[in-house]
Amino acid sequence: MLKNAHLHGTDLRGYGRLAIDATLGITALVETLHHNILRSPGVFGNATQEPARGITGFVYRSIRGVTRLVGSGVDVLLGQLAPLIGDVTSSPTREALLSALNGVLGDHLETKNNPLAIPMQFRRDGLPLELDRDALARAIPEAGGKLLVLVHGLCMNDLQWRRNGHDHGAALARDLGYTPVYLHYNSGLHIGSNGIAFAQQMEDLVHAWPVPIEEVVILGHSMGGLVARSACQHAREAEQAWLPRLNKLVFLGTPHLGAPLERGGNWIDTVLDASPYTTAFARLGKIRSAGITDLRHGSVSRADNLGRNRFQRGAPRPRHVPLPADVASYAIAASLADKSGKLGEKLLGDGLVPLKSALGQGSRRDLALPKTHLWTGYGMNHMDLLDHQDVYERLRRWL
């Protein structure tokens, strides 16, 4: 029997590479700060991001060279040690850590081929599913014709659908006969990129499902709802076969119109960039992933990011992507206020997503959902959407 572990052999190499990347990043930050101070451009003068020259530049180049050399040696050594750890299964603690790391740095991890990057796959009980008819029949002997796909949010994973002993997927399987399947993905990638990959995964899943499909439902929490919308858009454009099989889309706290915390982060970038003596520190804010910056205005299309600087202020708003036709769509929002009409209902929403954003109610990008397909839970936060009994009762009624 495989042992449950917080650390896998490949994790050592991944964290080692990340440490080297961090050292190189801090070196670049200090060099930029040093160079701008030497130039004495004034408090609001023109900053430079160019590397330093002369002896100063030589020192920083030497530091980077030594760091890369040491990093290569450490990577080779850790690669030799990894097999000694043996085969282990992943613990919930490790899964949570990797999910958070991917949410913040996932695009960097993928670009650098870091083994800590999460590959997209369907899972059940934390175990990957092979999208082959016979393999699915063995892995899910109780598979039925009502397929429920659950898509987690930013910095989360498929295991975190279970909260305080409740899992919407398991409960809907018990009460309504759905067969739940959970998507696991790198939430730090562009939402549009994850949407394209998810659409292909859905195509393969529906094709390989071991019994005739009667109904397909997608349930998305937070960013997961945007990934689902992106997948539907791509499936429509690519004329994929799974989209006509989709019956319902349900969103839990999905920031359809964006999230104010990311817009606040973008303002901080702008303020730090205003002075040559603080512009180096703007790099720290720009570490955040593509997935996070997509949440600024709720971008779901990969085309929104082509040829654009994702940190730039004043960039055009994402294009409006309507919900798929002939699919019944529903949205659940949460409010920290204990009743409707309070100031906190409008200002805070669920603590992360404003009410209008979660309900898709905007002047330019209104999702035009019927009032009977909208519901707001009061006295609850963003994470309560995963296990609050009133939320589940609403889901059960709609499905």
N, C-alpha and C positions, 0 to 999 in steps of 0.2 A: 504494500500500500504506500502511495506517495505521501510524503510529509507536507504539511502546510507551512509555508514560509513567507516571511516579510521581504526577503531578498532573493532574487534569482541570480544565477551566474552572469547572465548578460547585463543585469542591472549595474554590476560593478563597472563594466566598460562604459555604460551609458552615463553614469554619474561622474566617472573620470573624465569623459569627453566634455561634459557640461562644466566641470570645474575649470578645465583648460579654456573653454569658450568664455567663461566668466572672467578669468584672469586677463585674457586678451581684451575683453570689453572694458574692464576697469582701466587697463593701460591706455586704451584709446581715449577714454573719458579724461584721464589725467593729462594726457598729451594735448588734447584740445583746450583744456582749461589753461595749461601752462603756456601754450602758444598764444592764446588771446591776451593773457596777462603781459607777456613779453612785447606784444605789438602795441599795447596801451591805446586801444581805440576809443576810450571814453565809455561812460556808462551805457549810452545808447548808440554807440558806433557800430560799424559793420563787423559782424563776427565772421570768423573763418572756421571751416571744418577741415581745412587742409592740414596734412601732417607737418610737424615742425621740421625745420631745416638745420643744416650745420651740425655742430656737436650735439645740440639738444636732440635733433632728429635722429642722429646716429645712436644715441643712448636708448631712445624708445624702440628703434628698429632692432637693436640688440636684445632688448627685453623680450620683444615679440618672437625673435628667432629662437632664443633659449627656451621660451615657454613652449613653442611648437615642438622643439626637439625633445624636451622632457615629456611633453604630452604623447608624442609618438611612442616613446619607450614605455611609458606607463600603460598605454593602450595595448601594446603587444604583450606585456606582462600579464595584464588582467585577462586578456584573451586566453592565455595559457592556463590561468587559474580557474576560469569559469567552469570547465567540465568537472573540476574536482568537487564542486558543490553538489553535483548530481541532479536527478530529476525531482522536482518539487512542484506542488500546486500553489497557486497564488492565494494569499490571505486577503480578507476584506480590507485590512489596513493598507497592504501594498496596493490593492486596486484603487483605494481612495486617494493615496498619495500620487500614483501615476496619473489618475484622472485630473487631479488639481494641477499637476505639473504640465500636462498636455493642454489643459485649458489656457494656461498663461503663456506657455512657450511652445505649443504644439507645432506651429509652422516652422519654427527654428529647428526643432527636433527632427522633423521630416526632411527639411532641406539638408541637414547635416548627416542624414542616415543614422541618426542616433537610435540604438535599440530600445530606448525608452519610449519612442513614438508608438502610439496605439494604432494598430491596423483596424480598419472597419470590418466588422463581422457580426453576424447574428449569434446570440448566445442564450442559454438557459441554465440557470443556477451557476452562472459564471463560466460555463464550459462552451467552447465554440461549436457551432453547428456546421457540418459539411453539407453544402447545398447540392445534394444528390438524393434522388428519390429513395433508394434503399437505405442510405445512411440516415436520412430524416426519419424513416419508418422505425429504424432501430433506436434512434435517440429519443423519439417522441411516440411511443407505442399507442398513446391515447389521442393522437392527432385527430382533430375533427374538421368539419368543413367551414367552421367560423374562425377565421384567422385574425388575431389581434396582434398588432405590431406596436411596441412601446419604444419611444425615442427619448432618451434622457437629455438633460440640459447641460449648460456650460460647467466645466470642471467636475462633472459627475460621471457615473458609470451605471451600467445596467443593474448591478446589485443594489443600488441605492433607491430603486423603486420600492424596496421594502423599508418602511420607516415605522418605528414603534409597533412592530409586529404586523403591519398591514401592507399589502401589495395590491394595487388596483388590478394588475393582471391576474394574479392568483384568485382574487375575489370574483372577478368577472368570469373566470373559468368555472368557479364553484357555482355561481348563481345563474349564469346565462349560457354556459357551455362553450365559451370561447377557448381557443388554444393560444396562449400567449407566447410570443417570441420577442426577445429584447435586442435592440440594436446597441452595439458598443462601438464608439467611434472617437476619433481625436477631435475634441471640440475647439482646439486652437486653430484649425484650418479655416479658410474662408467658408462661410455657410454655403455659398454657391458650389464650391468644390465638393463639400460633403453631400450636398443635394444630388449632384451628378452621380457620385459613388453610391449613394443610398438608392437612387432610382435603378441602377444596374443590379444592386443586391436584391431589390424587390422583384425585378424581372426574373432573376435566377431562382429566388425563393418560390414564387408562384408557379414557375415552370416545374420545380422539383417537388412541390408539396405532394405528400403520398396519398391523399384522398381528394375527391372532387371538392372544389372550393365553392361554398355557398355565399360567403360574405367576407369582405376584407375591411378592417377598421384600423386606422392609425391613430394612436394617442400620443401626443407630444407635450412634454413639459418644458416650459421656458424656451431656450434656444432650440430644443428638439422640434417645436412646432414650426419654426422657421426652416429648419432642415427638411421637414416633411413638405412644406409648401414649395421649397426649391426643387425637391425631387419630383413633385407633381408637374411643375413647370417644365423640367427637362423631359419627363416622360411624355408630356403632350407634344413637345417639339420633336422628339425622337420617335414618336408614334410607337411607344413601347406597349406591350400587350397587358401589363399589369394594371395600368391606370383605369381602363374600363371596368376592371373587376373591383375597384375601390368603391365602397359604399358610404363610408363615413370618415370624417376627419374631426378630431376633438383636440382642442388646444387648452392647456392648463397654464395660465400665467405667461403666455407667449408675448414677447415685446414686438408686436406687429409694426408699431410705429417707432420703435427704438426705446432705449433706456437712458434716463438722464445721468446716471453715474458715469457712463462712457463719454457722454457729451461734456461732463465736468472734467474728466481726464484730458479731453482734447483742449479745453481752455487752459489747463495747467501747462500743457505742452507749449501753447502759444505764449503764455506769460514768461516761461523760462527761456524761450527763444528770443525774447525781446532784447536781452542784454548779452553782449559777448562774454560777460563774466559768469552768466548762468546757463548759457546755451549748451554747455557740455552736459549739464544735469538733465536737460531735456531728453538725452539719450536713454536715461533710466526709464522715463515714461514710455518711450517708444520700444521698449522691450516687449510690451504686451502684444499678444497674438493677433493675427488677422481675424480670428473668430470674435475676439472681444471688440475690435474696432468696427466690425460689421454690425454690432449691436447698437452703435450710435444712432442709426436711423432705421434699423431693422432690414438691412439689405439681404435679399434672398437670391439674387441673380449674380452669377460670376461676371457677367458683362458690366456690372456696376463698378468693378475694380480694375478693369483693363486700362492700362496706361495712366493710372492715377496714383498719386501719393496718398495713401490711406490715412496719413496723419494731418494732411493739409486742411485748414479751416476754409469754409466757403465752397467746398466741393459740391457739385450738383447732388440733390437728393436722389435716392434710389428710384428707379422706375417702378411704377405700380404694377404689381403682379397679382392679377385676380385669382380668387380661389377656383379650383377646377370645377367646370360645369358638371351637372348631374351627380355631384357628390354632396351629401348633406354634411354641412360643417357647423361646428359648435364651439363656443369659447366660454371658458370659465375664468373669472378674475377673482382676486382676493383684495381685501382692504383691511388695513390695520384699525380703521375706525370701527366702533362697535355698532354703528347704524348708519343708514344712508343719510346724506346731506351734511355730514360733519366736514370741517375743513380738511382734516387728515385724509378723508376719502379721496379728495382730488389731488392734494399735494404729495402724499406719500404712496398711495396705492398699497401694494403689498410689501413695501420696503425696498423693492428693486424695480418693479414694473408699474407705471401709472395705470389707472383704471382704463382710460380711453385707449391706451396702447394695447392692453391685454384684450380688450373687447373689439379691437380693430376699427375704432371710430375716429376717423380723421377726415379733414376737409378734402385732401387730395388723394389719400390712399385708403379711403373707407372700404372695408371689406363687405359692407352691405349685408351683414348677417341679420336674419329675422330676429325680432325681440324674443321670440320663444326659443331661440337657439343661443341666447345669452343668459349668463347667470353670474351673480356676484356674491361671494361669501364674505361676511363681515366678521371682524374680530379675529382674523387669521393672517398669517404672513405667507411669503412666497413658498416656503418649504412645507407649510401646512397643507398645501394643495395635494401633496403626495399621500396624505393619510387621514385627512379630516373626514369624519363620517358623513357630513352634509355634502361634501364634494363627491364622495363615492355614491351616495344615494342619487345625486343628480346624474352622474355617469350611467348608473344602472337604469334610470328612467329613460334617458335618451337612447340607450343601446338596446 
